[in-house]
Amino acid sequence: MAGFASLTATYWDDAWHTDLGRDSAMIPPHLWLYGSVAVAGAVVLFWAGRVLVSTRSIRSALRFAPLVVAALGGAATLAAAPLDAAWHSTFGRDAVLWSAPHMLVVFASAAMVLGIIAGVRPSRYGVVEAMLAALLLGGLMTAVLEYETDVPQFSEAYYLPVLLAAALVAGAVARAALPVAASLTMTVGIYFVVRLVITVVLLLLGRSTPEIPLAVLGLCVLDLRWRNSVLRYTGAAAAISALAWISAATGVADRPAATVAPLAVVAVAVFAVVLLANMRQGRVVAVTVVALFAGGFAMSGTPAASAHDPGEGESAGTAAVIGTSDGNGHLSLTVAPIGSCDGTSASSIVARRAGRVVTAPLRASGPCSYDGSVQVDGAGRWFVYAELHRRAGDVEVWLPLPADRSSMVSEVRDLYRPAGSTASTRTIEIVSGTAIYALAAALMTAGVIVVVRTGRPSATAGARA
């Protein structure tokens, strides 16, 4: 339960920052998140105590790999909070999910869950294991949280590959851990119930809600009878990709279908080729199709990553901000700094979404008042910034505005000095980030290995490859 509470707090935290901006460390979603992680850590400590009592040997307890992985994952998850604070203090405050300390939380908490999955006593109907697998799926799916909450920091072309990686890893673990034939159906069913509850909670709190990830239903394909594992997993990848494209094309998901289509076509084509090869027919055609699609995908190129949020620095006062959208991509801001405007002049209005940037002039519209507008091409939520010049340094303020829906937002927000890494700290940031990512990957890998080595007997042996 603590894990699902933590997942709820994660979505609440994202919605809080999207709707209200960055805030202090003591806001309600942060406290809920810290508390739930602390409870999960206490459970692992209790488990360690029981193992120690039963073995009466620290050395024997340390040889129990599931416990060691869970403990290391829990410790790294708790350590990520002060590490994140130090990161922001050194390199600037940001709201980028894929920053190194944030992803350490994702992978370290996943490692903790994996350790528990490997160490838990098998239940008769696999309910406990299914709940843990659903928690793992939910944790890994937070890697695409910003896409599902319509605040993509990077190109939307990255959504599907990250989704596939997260879903298929969780799916493989569920198949290894659950002693039932319908392991993924159970896991995905629990996950969907949890996500629906999270949506209801956010609605009751008056916060933005995430989309329902219908593409994850494709994981249920893993429960079907397949000739081998290659067919099983390419089939699941094709199903997930097809559902992701259908969701985008029908408007269920708020992203352009064109950003999902290239990889979706490749996934479906690869599955078709594998299916043909397994039927021992059309092998020449199969090789030709693979070559054509691989070449086409390679020529399409990979877009450069470009996060829209450089971070908030020191506060420089407040401003009354009015943002409007006409529903056809015309976005405007009116900014009135509260207090003295001596030495302040207009700079620009900037709209950012998923690596795209649209800029236009910001103009003085009256005493201590500035306005501007931009025309953007595309749907979804854009972050619109008003940038001002001051003698003490440039300041800015922002609002999230939907490009495809008429809207008006009026708020009092902090003016702040932009923050981010400088030339002198960039090398340190890269080295530190690489080390943190390596630690996160090592913990995740250790967790997967422990689950695979432990395994679970299948309730229906013929249902598994």
Buried (B, 14 or more C-beta within 10 A) or exposed (E): EBBBBBBBBBBBBBBBBBBEBBBEEEBEBBEBBBBBBBBBBEBBEEBBEEBBEEBEEEEEBBEBBBBBBBBBBBBBBBBBBEBBEEBBEEBBBBBBBBBBBBBBBBBBBBBBBBBBBBBBEEBEEBEBBBBBBBBBBBBBBBBBBBBBBBBBBBBBBBBBBBBBBBBBBBBBBBBBBBBBBBBBBBBBBBBBEBBEEBBEBBEEBEBBBBBBBBBBBBBBBBBEEBEEEBBBBBBBBBBBBBBBBBBBBEEBBBBBBEBBBBBBBBBBBBBBBBBBBBEEEBEEEBEEBBEEBEEEBEEEEEBEEEBBBBBBBEEBBBBBBBBBBBEEBBBBBBBBBEEEBEEBEBBBBBBBBBBBEBBBEBEEBEEBBBBBBBBBEBBBBBBBBBBBBBEEEEBBBBBBBBBBEEBEBEBEBBBBBBBBBEEEBEEEBEEBBEEBBEBBEBBBEBBBBBBBEBEBEBBEEEBBE
